[in-house]
């Protein structure tokens, strides 16, 4: 059975990841900085020292990378690269600043962009972090950097990943998706990975 590291899992499990990961073919190891969500492993994205090198087939990280300062992003991605085996992949999703900023430019900064399980989400929440969570003391929710599709792809390439494929979704999702492979893959492989992990 293949195993993936669910980085920044929060309260979620593999049922909240991708179609491919949410199968009996994959086992999940939950990893988070917040002990209160009861992860399997506790730690920061920038220091995966509790994880052996080349020990995972994949990493899934949803809406975590934007919680790092920009100068820490390459460190985290370097750690992702280290813990993957040679056939390993990273599936990563984060806010799409380009589509969010279209709402900002339309002077809709504090208007609802979409409705989430946590309630209405505004462009201000997407840019800087969920305000209600932070108001209630969860400062882990603060956003400290951000990405467009072009910048996310370049950042993953600069971190040493062999191939990167990406997708941006506008309203009502306002998110970016990327799959980065540790070693270079063929276009056919990347299409198959995209079909297995990207939302339809």
N, CA and C atoms as an extended XYZ file, in Angstrom:
600
Properties=species:S:1:pos:R:3:atomname:S:1:resname:S:1:resid:I:1 pbc="F F F"
N         0.839       -1.197        0.000 N   UNK     1
C         0.000        0.000        0.000 CA  UNK     1
C         0.876        1.250        0.000 C   UNK     1
N         0.529        2.194       -0.845 N   UNK     2
C         1.256        3.452       -0.867 CA  UNK     2
C         0.816        4.331        0.306 C   UNK     2
N         1.690        5.236        0.719 N   UNK     3
C         1.321        6.121        1.823 CA  UNK     3
C         1.603        7.570        1.468 C   UNK     3
N         0.700        8.440        1.938 N   UNK     4
C         0.898        9.871        1.723 CA  UNK     4
C         0.866       10.607        3.048 C   UNK     4
N         1.637       11.688        3.089 N   UNK     5
C         1.709       12.552        4.256 CA  UNK     5
C         0.731       13.695        4.057 C   UNK     5
N        -0.250       13.793        4.946 N   UNK     6
C        -1.268       14.845        4.860 CA  UNK     6
C        -0.785       16.019        5.704 C   UNK     6
N        -0.096       16.939        5.055 N   UNK     7
C         0.548       18.062        5.744 CA  UNK     7
C        -0.472       19.158        6.022 C   UNK     7
N        -0.497       19.624        7.274 N   UNK     8
C        -1.453       20.655        7.650 CA  UNK     8
C        -2.873       20.127        7.599 C   UNK     8
N        -3.064       18.936        8.142 N   UNK     9
C        -4.340       18.239        7.995 CA  UNK     9
C        -5.491       18.917        8.734 C   UNK     9
N        -5.184       19.634        9.829 N   UNK    10
C        -6.268       20.148       10.658 CA  UNK    10
C        -7.109       18.984       11.161 C   UNK    10
N        -8.413       19.153       11.163 N   UNK    11
C        -9.310       18.087       11.607 CA  UNK    11
C        -9.632       17.094       10.485 C   UNK    11
N        -9.126       17.344        9.284 N   UNK    12
C        -9.539       16.557        8.124 CA  UNK    12
C        -8.757       15.248        8.008 C   UNK    12
N        -9.355       14.310        7.273 N   UNK    13
C        -8.735       13.022        6.975 CA  UNK    13
C        -8.690       12.851        5.455 C   UNK    13
N        -8.294       11.669        5.009 N   UNK    14
C        -8.086       11.494        3.571 CA  UNK    14
C        -9.381       11.619        2.761 C   UNK    14
N       -10.525       11.522        3.409 N   UNK    15
C       -11.786       11.716        2.691 CA  UNK    15
C       -11.915       13.141        2.166 C   UNK    15
N       -11.109       14.058        2.705 N   UNK    16
C       -11.140       15.457        2.272 CA  UNK    16
C        -9.939       15.816        1.398 C   UNK    16
N        -9.291       14.806        0.810 N   UNK    17
C        -8.110       15.073       -0.010 CA  UNK    17
C        -8.469       15.008       -1.494 C   UNK    17
N        -8.090       13.934       -2.185 N   UNK    18
C        -8.395       13.804       -3.614 CA  UNK    18
C        -9.046       12.448       -3.878 C   UNK    18
N        -9.620       12.310       -5.076 N   UNK    19
C       -10.256       11.046       -5.450 CA  UNK    19
C        -9.287        9.875       -5.321 C   UNK    19
N        -8.056       10.068       -5.754 N   UNK    20
C        -7.088        8.977       -5.750 CA  UNK    20
C        -6.622        8.627       -4.342 C   UNK    20
N        -6.336        9.646       -3.533 N   UNK    21
C        -5.874        9.371       -2.171 CA  UNK    21
C        -6.970        8.747       -1.312 C   UNK    21
N        -8.215        9.091       -1.606 N   UNK    22
C        -9.333        8.593       -0.805 CA  UNK    22
C        -9.775        7.204       -1.285 C   UNK    22
N        -8.819        6.291       -1.343 N   UNK    23
C        -9.089        4.914       -1.758 CA  UNK    23
C        -8.310        3.975       -0.844 C   UNK    23
N        -8.607        2.684       -0.972 N   UNK    24
C        -7.918        1.683       -0.156 CA  UNK    24
C        -6.476        1.487       -0.584 C   UNK    24
N        -6.094        2.066       -1.733 N   UNK    25
C        -4.722        1.911       -2.216 CA  UNK    25
C        -3.736        2.793       -1.458 C   UNK    25
N        -4.271        3.789       -0.731 N   UNK    26
C        -3.410        4.740       -0.049 CA  UNK    26
C        -3.681        4.754        1.457 C   UNK    26
N        -2.610        4.769        2.220 N   UNK    27
C        -2.730        4.993        3.661 CA  UNK    27
C        -2.268        6.416        3.966 C   UNK    27
N        -2.883        7.013        4.973 N   UNK    28
C        -2.661        8.417        5.303 CA  UNK    28
C        -1.914        8.549        6.634 C   UNK    28
N        -0.930        9.442        6.652 N   UNK    29
C        -0.293        9.860        7.897 CA  UNK    29
C        -0.576       11.348        8.049 C   UNK    29
N        -1.296       11.714        9.107 N   UNK    30
C        -1.711       13.107        9.308 CA  UNK    30
C        -0.627       13.868       10.065 C   UNK    30
N        -0.311       15.068        9.555 N   UNK    31
C         0.783       15.881       10.102 CA  UNK    31
C         0.291       17.313       10.269 C   UNK    31
N         0.494       17.877       11.467 N   UNK    32
C         0.031       19.243       11.699 CA  UNK    32
C         0.844       19.867       12.830 C   UNK    32
N         0.925       21.192       12.816 N   UNK    33
C         1.623       21.926       13.871 CA  UNK    33
C         0.766       22.064       15.125 C   UNK    33
N        -0.543       21.868       14.954 N   UNK    34
C        -1.504       22.070       16.042 CA  UNK    34
C        -1.839       20.733       16.707 C   UNK    34
N        -1.353       20.525       17.920 N   UNK    35
C        -1.583       19.258       18.618 CA  UNK    35
C        -3.065       19.003       18.882 C   UNK    35
N        -3.868       20.065       18.959 N   UNK    36
C        -5.272       19.901       19.321 CA  UNK    36
C        -6.073       19.148       18.264 C   UNK    36
N        -5.565       19.067       17.020 N   UNK    37
C        -6.290       18.336       15.972 CA  UNK    37
C        -5.897       16.856       15.944 C   UNK    37
N        -5.042       16.457       16.880 N   UNK    38
C        -4.643       15.059       17.074 CA  UNK    38
C        -4.066       14.416       15.809 C   UNK    38
N        -3.024       15.037       15.253 N   UNK    39
C        -2.372       14.418       14.094 CA  UNK    39
C        -1.527       13.216       14.519 C   UNK    39
N        -1.128       12.411       13.557 N   UNK    40
C        -0.213       11.304       13.838 CA  UNK    40
C         1.176       11.832       14.193 C   UNK    40
N         1.574       12.909       13.515 N   UNK    41
C         2.875       13.538       13.742 CA  UNK    41
C         2.670       15.033       13.937 C   UNK    41
N         3.406       15.609       14.865 N   UNK    42
C         3.302       17.040       15.146 CA  UNK    42
C         4.580       17.739       14.690 C   UNK    42
N         4.425       18.840       13.963 N   UNK    43
C         5.589       19.595       13.543 CA  UNK    43
C         5.247       20.665       12.541 C   UNK    43
N         6.247       21.436       12.191 N   UNK    44
C         6.116       22.534       11.240 CA  UNK    44
C         6.401       22.056        9.824 C   UNK    44
N         5.842       22.749        8.850 N   UNK    45
C         6.145       22.441        7.455 CA  UNK    45
C         7.600       22.695        7.115 C   UNK    45
N         8.234       23.603        7.831 N   UNK    46
C         9.616       23.969        7.513 CA  UNK    46
C        10.633       23.047        8.171 C   UNK    46
N        10.171       22.104        8.983 N   UNK    47
C        11.086       21.185        9.655 CA  UNK    47
C        10.392       19.848        9.870 C   UNK    47
N        10.500       18.979        8.870 N   UNK    48
C         9.883       17.657        8.938 CA  UNK    48
C        10.872       16.637        9.505 C   UNK    48
N        11.558       17.014       10.574 N   UNK    49
C        12.631       16.153       11.087 CA  UNK    49
C        12.128       14.837       11.648 C   UNK    49
N        10.832       14.722       11.915 N   UNK    50
C        10.285       13.452       12.409 CA  UNK    50
C         9.992       12.488       11.255 C   UNK    50
N        10.241       12.933       10.022 N   UNK    51
C         9.956       12.115        8.846 CA  UNK    51
C        11.262       11.754        8.155 C   UNK    51
N        11.464       10.472        7.891 N   UNK    52
C        12.677       10.013        7.226 CA  UNK    52
C        12.695       10.450        5.759 C   UNK    52
N        13.905       10.652        5.245 N   UNK    53
C        14.066       10.989        3.832 CA  UNK    53
C        13.564        9.849        2.950 C   UNK    53
N        12.961       10.196        1.823 N   UNK    54
C        12.507        9.233        0.803 CA  UNK    54
C        11.544        8.191        1.348 C   UNK    54
N        10.742        8.575        2.339 N   UNK    55
C         9.890        7.585        3.016 CA  UNK    55
C         8.420        7.649        2.619 C   UNK    55
N         8.037        8.614        1.773 N   UNK    56
C         6.631        8.740        1.382 CA  UNK    56
C         6.477        8.721       -0.131 C   UNK    56
N         5.325        8.197       -0.560 N   UNK    57
C         4.989        8.172       -1.984 CA  UNK    57
C         4.349        9.474       -2.444 C   UNK    57
N         3.770       10.216       -1.496 N   UNK    58
C         3.084       11.461       -1.871 CA  UNK    58
C         2.900       12.350       -0.648 C   UNK    58
N         2.661       13.608       -0.938 N   UNK    59
C         2.291       14.596        0.074 CA  UNK    59
C         1.049       15.316       -0.421 C   UNK    59
N         0.095       15.504        0.472 N   UNK    60
C        -1.063       16.346        0.169 CA  UNK    60
C        -1.059       17.509        1.136 C   UNK    60
N        -1.159       18.726        0.602 N   UNK    61
C        -1.160       19.922        1.450 CA  UNK    61
C        -2.180       20.908        0.902 C   UNK    61
N        -3.259       21.102        1.648 N   UNK    62
C        -4.348       21.970        1.211 CA  UNK    62
C        -4.413       23.228        2.061 C   UNK    62
N        -4.222       24.360        1.412 N   UNK    63
C        -4.350       25.663        2.057 CA  UNK    63
C        -3.462       25.778        3.304 C   UNK    63
N        -2.186       25.474        3.084 N   UNK    64
C        -1.191       25.596        4.145 CA  UNK    64
C        -0.032       26.504        3.773 C   UNK    64
N         0.411       26.430        2.525 N   UNK    65
C         1.630       27.119        2.134 CA  UNK    65
C         1.500       28.638        2.302 C   UNK    65
N         0.270       29.149        2.199 N   UNK    66
C         0.060       30.592        2.362 CA  UNK    66
C         0.189       31.034        3.819 C   UNK    66
N         0.268       30.082        4.747 N   UNK    67
C         0.442       30.424        6.164 CA  UNK    67
C         1.909       30.638        6.525 C   UNK    67
N         2.794       30.402        5.563 N   UNK    68
C         4.225       30.623        5.773 CA  UNK    68
C         4.626       32.011        5.295 C   UNK    68
N         5.673       32.576        5.903 N   UNK    69
C         6.306       33.756        5.320 CA  UNK    69
C         6.954       33.328        4.002 C   UNK    69
N         7.017       34.264        3.055 N   UNK    70
C         7.513       33.928        1.719 CA  UNK    70
C         8.908       33.311        1.762 C   UNK    70
N         9.768       33.803        2.664 N   UNK    71
C        11.138       33.283        2.703 CA  UNK    71
C        11.204       31.871        3.288 C   UNK    71
N        10.120       31.415        3.928 N   UNK    72
C        10.091       30.059        4.468 CA  UNK    72
C         9.520       29.037        3.487 C   UNK    72
N         8.870       29.514        2.440 N   UNK    73
C         8.259       28.596        1.476 CA  UNK    73
C         9.290       27.663        0.834 C   UNK    73
N        10.443       28.171        0.341 N   UNK    74
C        11.429       27.251       -0.234 CA  UNK    74
C        11.943       26.215        0.765 C   UNK    74
N        12.021       26.588        2.037 N   UNK    75
C        12.461       25.639        3.067 CA  UNK    75
C        11.447       24.503        3.201 C   UNK    75
N        10.164       24.862        3.260 N   UNK    76
C         9.115       23.846        3.372 CA  UNK    76
C         9.099       22.939        2.150 C   UNK    76
N         9.195       23.524        0.965 N   UNK    77
C         9.170       22.716       -0.247 CA  UNK    77
C        10.411       21.833       -0.342 C   UNK    77
N        11.529       22.321        0.174 N   UNK    78
C        12.728       21.487        0.239 CA  UNK    78
C        12.527       20.279        1.141 C   UNK    78
N        11.813       20.468        2.241 N   UNK    79
C        11.473       19.363        3.129 CA  UNK    79
C        10.510       18.385        2.448 C   UNK    79
N         9.535       18.921        1.711 N   UNK    80
C         8.626       18.056        0.955 CA  UNK    80
C         9.436       17.178       -0.007 C   UNK    80
N        10.344       17.823       -0.726 N   UNK    81
C        11.177       17.121       -1.708 CA  UNK    81
C        12.004       16.030       -1.020 C   UNK    81
N        12.548       16.328        0.142 N   UNK    82
C        13.416       15.387        0.856 CA  UNK    82
C        12.687       14.116        1.281 C   UNK    82
N        11.455       14.252        1.779 N   UNK    83
C        10.776       13.081        2.352 CA  UNK    83
C        10.092       12.211        1.301 C   UNK    83
N        10.052       12.668        0.050 N   UNK    84
C         9.459       11.870       -1.020 CA  UNK    84
C        10.467       10.885       -1.599 C   UNK    84
N         9.975        9.704       -1.982 N   UNK    85
C        10.835        8.805       -2.743 CA  UNK    85
C        10.910        9.300       -4.191 C   UNK    85
N        11.708        8.619       -5.011 N   UNK    86
C        11.971        9.127       -6.357 CA  UNK    86
C        10.724        9.191       -7.242 C   UNK    86
N         9.731        8.365       -6.955 N   UNK    87
C         8.485        8.402       -7.724 CA  UNK    87
C         7.430        9.277       -7.049 C   UNK    87
N         7.820        9.991       -6.015 N   UNK    88
C         6.876       10.740       -5.206 CA  UNK    88
C         6.318       11.988       -5.868 C   UNK    88
N         5.146       12.391       -5.375 N   UNK    89
C         4.467       13.576       -5.884 CA  UNK    89
C         3.970       14.423       -4.712 C   UNK    89
N         3.826       15.706       -4.980 N   UNK    90
C         3.159       16.623       -4.062 CA  UNK    90
C         1.882       17.110       -4.740 C   UNK    90
N         0.771       17.028       -4.042 N   UNK    91
C        -0.477       17.643       -4.501 CA  UNK    91
C        -0.761       18.793       -3.549 C   UNK    91
N        -0.774       19.989       -4.112 N   UNK    92
C        -0.837       21.194       -3.291 CA  UNK    92
C        -1.940       22.118       -3.788 C   UNK    92
N        -2.678       22.700       -2.864 N   UNK    93
C        -3.691       23.681       -3.235 CA  UNK    93
C        -3.621       24.869       -2.284 C   UNK    93
N        -3.905       26.038       -2.825 N   UNK    94
C        -3.829       27.278       -2.043 CA  UNK    94
C        -4.685       28.339       -2.735 C   UNK    94
N        -4.911       29.483       -2.084 N   UNK    95
C        -5.717       30.534       -2.727 CA  UNK    95
C        -5.063       31.065       -4.004 C   UNK    95
N        -5.897       31.463       -4.932 N   UNK    96
C        -5.457       32.070       -6.194 CA  UNK    96
C        -5.593       33.584       -6.072 C   UNK    96
N        -4.491       34.268       -5.854 N   UNK    97
C        -4.562       35.707       -5.635 CA  UNK    97
C        -5.070       36.464       -6.861 C   UNK    97
N        -4.827       35.932       -8.043 N   UNK    98
C        -5.271       36.633       -9.247 CA  UNK    98
C        -6.790       36.746       -9.282 C   UNK    98
N        -7.487       35.641       -9.044 N   UNK    99
C        -8.951       35.696       -9.086 CA  UNK    99
C        -9.513       36.452       -7.890 C   UNK    99
N        -8.862       36.327       -6.730 N   UNK   100
C        -9.313       37.068       -5.547 CA  UNK   100
C        -9.169       38.569       -5.769 C   UNK   100
N        -8.055       38.957       -6.382 N   UNK   101
C        -7.805       40.386       -6.573 CA  UNK   101
C        -8.737       41.017       -7.604 C   UNK   101
N        -9.374       40.194       -8.430 N   UNK   102
C       -10.409       40.723       -9.317 CA  UNK   102
C       -11.576       41.255       -8.489 C   UNK   102
N       -11.893       40.557       -7.389 N   UNK   103
C       -12.942       41.042       -6.495 CA  UNK   103
C       -12.482       42.297       -5.755 C   UNK   103
N       -11.224       42.307       -5.336 N   UNK   104
C       -10.680       43.485       -4.646 CA  UNK   104
C       -10.732       44.692       -5.572 C   UNK   104
N       -10.341       44.494       -6.828 N   UNK   105
C       -10.343       45.595       -7.789 CA  UNK   105
C       -11.759       46.107       -8.047 C   UNK   105
N       -12.751       45.242       -7.847 N   UNK   106
C       -14.154       45.642       -7.996 CA  UNK   106
C       -14.713       46.224       -6.697 C   UNK   106
N       -13.833       46.494       -5.742 N   UNK   107
C       -14.193       47.095       -4.446 CA  UNK   107
C       -15.147       46.212       -3.649 C   UNK   107
N       -14.863       44.891       -3.694 N   UNK   108
C       -15.697       43.920       -2.966 CA  UNK   108
C       -14.895       43.227       -1.855 C   UNK   108
N       -13.957       43.943       -1.263 N   UNK   109
C       -13.019       43.364       -0.297 CA  UNK   109
C       -13.702       42.655        0.864 C   UNK   109
N       -14.784       43.219        1.365 N   UNK   110
C       -15.445       42.630        2.540 CA  UNK   110
C       -16.800       42.012        2.211 C   UNK   110
N       -17.098       41.827        0.924 N   UNK   111
C       -18.318       41.148        0.524 CA  UNK   111
C       -18.075       39.639        0.433 C   UNK   111
N       -19.120       38.863        0.595 N   UNK   112
C       -18.987       37.407        0.540 CA  UNK   112
C       -18.533       36.956       -0.844 C   UNK   112
N       -17.445       36.177       -0.870 N   UNK   113
C       -16.984       35.575       -2.120 CA  UNK   113
C       -17.610       34.195       -2.308 C   UNK   113
N       -17.715       33.463       -1.196 N   UNK   114
C       -18.384       32.161       -1.221 CA  UNK   114
C       -18.759       31.779        0.205 C   UNK   114
N       -19.588       30.755        0.318 N   UNK   115
C       -20.028       30.283        1.620 CA  UNK   115
C       -19.319       28.973        1.934 C   UNK   115
N       -18.602       28.940        3.058 N   UNK   116
C       -17.872       27.745        3.470 CA  UNK   116
C       -18.548       27.122        4.681 C   UNK   116
N       -18.105       25.911        5.100 N   UNK   117
C       -18.638       25.323        6.341 CA  UNK   117
C       -18.390       26.212        7.567 C   UNK   117
N       -17.404       27.121        7.476 N   UNK   118
C       -17.126       28.040        8.580 CA  UNK   118
C       -17.913       29.339        8.459 C   UNK   118
N       -18.746       29.434        7.405 N   UNK   119
C       -19.527       30.635        7.202 CA  UNK   119
C       -19.081       31.412        5.979 C   UNK   119
N       -19.583       32.629        5.795 N   UNK   120
C       -19.223       33.443        4.634 CA  UNK   120
C       -17.731       33.775        4.624 C   UNK   120
N       -17.124       33.660        3.439 N   UNK   121
C       -15.709       33.981        3.261 CA  UNK   121
C       -15.593       35.163        2.313 C   UNK   121
N       -14.848       36.178        2.726 N   UNK   122
C       -14.654       37.384        1.922 CA  UNK   122
C       -13.263       37.381        1.296 C   UNK   122
N       -13.028       38.236        0.297 N   UNK   123
C       -11.664       38.377       -0.220 CA  UNK   123
C       -10.655       38.720        0.876 C   UNK   123
N       -11.066       39.507        1.854 N   UNK   124
C       -10.163       39.852        2.955 CA  UNK   124
C        -9.725       38.599        3.717 C   UNK   124
N       -10.649       37.656        3.932 N   UNK   125
C       -10.306       36.391        4.591 CA  UNK   125
C        -9.346       35.567        3.741 C   UNK   125
N        -9.583       35.550        2.438 N   UNK   126
C        -8.743       34.756        1.538 CA  UNK   126
C        -7.331       35.334        1.484 C   UNK   126
N        -7.224       36.648        1.512 N   UNK   127
C        -5.917       37.288        1.420 CA  UNK   127
C        -5.115       37.168        2.710 C   UNK   127
N        -5.759       37.386        3.846 N   UNK   128
C        -5.009       37.522        5.099 CA  UNK   128
C        -5.307       36.453        6.144 C   UNK   128
N        -6.278       35.601        5.894 N   UNK   129
C        -6.613       34.547        6.846 CA  UNK   129
C        -8.013       34.721        7.396 C   UNK   129
N        -8.587       33.605        7.830 N   UNK   130
C        -9.973       33.606        8.296 CA  UNK   130
C       -10.092       34.418        9.579 C   UNK   130
N       -10.795       35.532        9.493 N   UNK   131
C       -10.822       36.481       10.605 CA  UNK   131
C       -11.511       35.931       11.844 C   UNK   131
N       -12.597       35.186       11.674 N   UNK   132
C       -13.290       34.646       12.840 CA  UNK   132
C       -12.405       33.668       13.605 C   UNK   132
N       -11.668       32.826       12.885 N   UNK   133
C       -10.762       31.885       13.548 CA  UNK   133
C        -9.687       32.618       14.329 C   UNK   133
N        -9.128       33.650       13.717 N   UNK   134
C        -8.077       34.405       14.399 CA  UNK   134
C        -8.638       35.198       15.578 C   UNK   134
N        -9.845       35.714       15.400 N   UNK   135
C       -10.503       36.435       16.491 CA  UNK   135
C       -10.705       35.530       17.708 C   UNK   135
N       -10.916       34.238       17.437 N   UNK   136
C       -11.125       33.265       18.509 CA  UNK   136
C        -9.825       32.663       19.026 C   UNK   136
N        -8.694       33.222       18.584 N   UNK   137
C        -7.408       32.828       19.137 CA  UNK   137
C        -6.565       31.900       18.292 C   UNK   137
N        -7.080       31.437       17.132 N   UNK   138
C        -6.308       30.527       16.289 CA  UNK   138
C        -5.487       31.321       15.272 C   UNK   138
N        -4.338       31.810       15.725 N   UNK   139
C        -3.497       32.629       14.851 CA  UNK   139
C        -2.742       31.792       13.826 C   UNK   139
N        -2.821       30.455       13.920 N   UNK   140
C        -2.269       29.615       12.857 CA  UNK   140
C        -2.975       29.892       11.532 C   UNK   140
N        -4.160       30.488       11.590 N   UNK   141
C        -4.946       30.732       10.379 CA  UNK   141
C        -4.496       31.975        9.609 C   UNK   141
N        -3.557       32.730       10.147 N   UNK   142
C        -3.089       33.939        9.452 CA  UNK   142
C        -2.365       33.567        8.156 C   UNK   142
N        -2.600       34.343        7.112 N   UNK   143
C        -1.903       34.168        5.835 CA  UNK   143
C        -0.741       35.156        5.760 C   UNK   143
N         0.422       34.658        5.352 N   UNK   144
C         1.625       35.487        5.359 CA  UNK   144
C         2.260       35.645        3.981 C   UNK   144
N         1.711       34.951        2.989 N   UNK   145
C         2.187       35.120        1.609 CA  UNK   145
C         1.082       34.652        0.675 C   UNK   145
N         1.329       34.677       -0.609 N   UNK   146
C         0.300       34.258       -1.553 CA  UNK   146
C         0.880       33.980       -2.924 C   UNK   146
N         0.031       33.410       -3.801 N   UNK   147
C         0.513       32.916       -5.088 CA  UNK   147
C        -0.491       33.158       -6.206 C   UNK   147
N         0.048       33.413       -7.377 N   UNK   148
C        -0.691       33.252       -8.617 CA  UNK   148
C        -0.246       31.921       -9.217 C   UNK   148
N        -0.908       31.496      -10.255 N   UNK   149
C        -0.539       30.216      -10.876 CA  UNK   149
C         0.909       30.246      -11.369 C   UNK   149
N         1.278       31.307      -12.028 N   UNK   150
C         2.638       31.437      -12.565 CA  UNK   150
C         3.675       31.357      -11.448 C   UNK   150
N         3.423       32.059      -10.351 N   UNK   151
C         4.388       32.094       -9.250 CA  UNK   151
C         4.459       30.751       -8.533 C   UNK   151
N         3.326       30.089       -8.354 N   UNK   152
C         3.322       28.786       -7.692 CA  UNK   152
C         4.122       27.766       -8.489 C   UNK   152
N         3.907       27.725       -9.787 N   UNK   153
C         4.656       26.791      -10.640 CA  UNK   153
C         6.150       27.076      -10.563 C   UNK   153
N         6.530       28.337      -10.684 N   UNK   154
C         7.948       28.703      -10.634 CA  UNK   154
C         8.561       28.367       -9.280 C   UNK   154
N         7.802       28.559       -8.209 N   UNK   155
C         8.306       28.263       -6.865 CA  UNK   155
C         8.577       26.775       -6.698 C   UNK   155
N         7.691       25.943       -7.213 N   UNK   156
C         7.892       24.491       -7.146 CA  UNK   156
C         9.073       24.057       -8.012 C   UNK   156
N         9.203       24.651       -9.178 N   UNK   157
C        10.343       24.327      -10.044 CA  UNK   157
C        11.657       24.735       -9.381 C   UNK   157
N        11.676       25.917       -8.784 N   UNK   158
C        12.886       26.400       -8.114 CA  UNK   158
C        13.263       25.516       -6.929 C   UNK   158
N        12.274       24.828       -6.341 N   UNK   159
C        12.535       23.944       -5.202 CA  UNK   159
C        13.097       22.592       -5.635 C   UNK   159
N        13.234       22.385       -6.947 N   UNK   160
C        13.881       21.180       -7.436 CA  UNK   160
C        12.969       20.090       -7.950 C   UNK   160
N        11.664       20.360       -8.031 N   UNK   161
C        10.754       19.343       -8.543 CA  UNK   161
C        10.915       19.202      -10.053 C   UNK   161
N        10.860       17.948      -10.523 N   UNK   162
C        11.174       17.667      -11.913 CA  UNK   162
C        10.124       18.130      -12.896 C   UNK   162
N         8.842       17.974      -12.540 N   UNK   163
C         7.737       18.399      -13.396 CA  UNK   163
C         6.648       19.006      -12.528 C   UNK   163
N         5.951       19.974      -13.094 N   UNK   164
C         4.850       20.614      -12.383 CA  UNK   164
C         3.693       20.804      -13.356 C   UNK   164
N         2.492       20.442      -12.923 N   UNK   165
C         1.282       20.721      -13.683 CA  UNK   165
C         0.333       21.454      -12.740 C   UNK   165
N        -0.411       22.415      -13.275 N   UNK   166
C        -1.223       23.250      -12.392 CA  UNK   166
C        -2.577       23.560      -13.003 C   UNK   166
N        -3.461       24.032      -12.127 N   UNK   167
C        -4.821       24.387      -12.534 CA  UNK   167
C        -5.295       25.526      -11.648 C   UNK   167
N        -5.939       26.515      -12.230 N   UNK   168
C        -6.539       27.592      -11.434 CA  UNK   168
C        -8.050       27.528      -11.602 C   UNK   168
N        -8.753       27.773      -10.497 N   UNK   169
C       -10.214       27.802      -10.539 CA  UNK   169
C       -10.664       29.160      -10.002 C   UNK   169
N       -11.462       29.836      -10.766 N   UNK   170
C       -11.974       31.131      -10.336 CA  UNK   170
C       -13.154       30.963       -9.401 C   UNK   170
N       -14.081       31.907       -9.482 N   UNK   171
C       -15.275       31.837       -8.642 CA  UNK   171
C       -16.035       30.547       -8.941 C   UNK   171
N       -16.588       29.890       -7.941 N   UNK   172
C       -16.629       30.291       -6.534 CA  UNK   172
C       -15.516       29.681       -5.682 C   UNK   172
N       -14.448       29.177       -6.326 N   UNK   173
C       -13.416       28.448       -5.575 CA  UNK   173
C       -12.223       29.323       -5.201 C   UNK   173
N       -11.782       30.145       -6.162 N   UNK   174
C       -10.667       31.067       -5.920 CA  UNK   174
C        -9.421       30.326       -5.438 C   UNK   174
N        -9.130       29.166       -6.062 N   UNK   175
C        -7.980       28.401       -5.600 CA  UNK   175
C        -7.085       27.959       -6.755 C   UNK   175
N        -5.888       27.559       -6.389 N   UNK   176
C        -4.907       26.986       -7.300 CA  UNK   176
C        -4.652       25.549       -6.888 C   UNK   176
N        -4.420       24.703       -7.873 N   UNK   177
C        -4.006       23.327       -7.628 CA  UNK   177
C        -2.720       23.067       -8.396 C   UNK   177
N        -1.812       22.322       -7.793 N   UNK   178
C        -0.581       21.947       -8.482 CA  UNK   178
C        -0.177       20.543       -8.082 C   UNK   178
N         0.374       19.822       -9.041 N   UNK   179
C         1.018       18.540       -8.776 CA  UNK   179
C         2.469       18.691       -9.190 C   UNK   179
N         3.371       18.408       -8.258 N   UNK   180
C         4.807       18.471       -8.532 CA  UNK   180
C         5.393       17.082       -8.318 C   UNK   180
N         6.190       16.629       -9.258 N   UNK   181
C         6.804       15.306       -9.157 CA  UNK   181
C         8.284       15.468       -8.808 C   UNK   181
N         8.790       14.573       -7.975 N   UNK   182
C        10.184       14.690       -7.548 CA  UNK   182
C        11.125       14.612       -8.748 C   UNK   182
N        10.865       13.665       -9.643 N   UNK   183
C        11.653       13.546      -10.865 CA  UNK   183
C        10.789       13.931      -12.064 C   UNK   183
N        11.419       14.200      -13.168 N   UNK   184
C        10.683       14.603      -14.377 CA  UNK   184
C         9.784       13.469      -14.852 C   UNK   184
N         8.574       13.824      -15.251 N   UNK   185
C         7.603       12.850      -15.750 CA  UNK   185
C         7.175       13.217      -17.170 C   UNK   185
N         6.647       12.230      -17.880 N   UNK   186
C         6.138       12.461      -19.234 CA  UNK   186
C         4.814       13.208      -19.184 C   UNK   186
N         4.434       13.787      -20.309 N   UNK   187
C         3.142       14.475      -20.388 CA  UNK   187
C         1.996       13.501      -20.124 C   UNK   187
N         2.137       12.270      -20.581 N   UNK   188
C         1.105       11.260      -20.329 CA  UNK   188
C         0.942       11.014      -18.830 C   UNK   188
N         2.051       10.871      -18.120 N   UNK   189
C         1.998       10.667      -16.671 CA  UNK   189
C         1.337       11.844      -15.973 C   UNK   189
N         1.683       13.050      -16.399 N   UNK   190
C         1.123       14.246      -15.766 CA  UNK   190
C        -0.374       14.352      -16.016 C   UNK   190
N        -0.819       13.972      -17.207 N   UNK   191
C        -2.261       13.966      -17.490 CA  UNK   191
C        -2.977       12.970      -16.595 C   UNK   191
N        -2.382       11.807      -16.396 N   UNK   192
C        -2.990       10.790      -15.537 CA  UNK   192
C        -3.047       11.259      -14.086 C   UNK   192
N        -1.985       11.896      -13.626 N   UNK   193
C        -1.965       12.419      -12.261 CA  UNK   193
C        -3.011       13.520      -12.089 C   UNK   193
N        -3.124       14.382      -13.091 N   UNK   194
C        -4.114       15.452      -13.045 CA  UNK   194
C        -5.523       14.886      -12.960 C   UNK   194
N        -5.788       13.865      -13.739 N   UNK   195
C        -7.117       13.254      -13.745 CA  UNK   195
C        -7.409       12.576      -12.399 C   UNK   195
N        -6.373       12.057      -11.757 N   UNK   196
C        -6.547       11.333      -10.508 CA  UNK   196
C        -6.716       12.258       -9.314 C   UNK   196
N        -6.128       13.466       -9.394 N   UNK   197
C        -6.068       14.306       -8.190 CA  UNK   197
C        -6.741       15.671       -8.330 C   UNK   197
N        -6.780       16.257       -9.500 N   UNK   198
C        -7.402       17.569       -9.622 CA  UNK   198
C        -8.917       17.455       -9.545 C   UNK   198
N        -9.576       18.442       -8.934 N   UNK   199
C       -11.048       18.432       -8.939 CA  UNK   199
C       -11.577       18.609      -10.343 C   UNK   199
N       -12.658       17.931      -10.647 N   UNK   200
C       -13.271       18.049      -11.981 CA  UNK   200
C       -14.233       19.222      -12.033 C   UNK   200
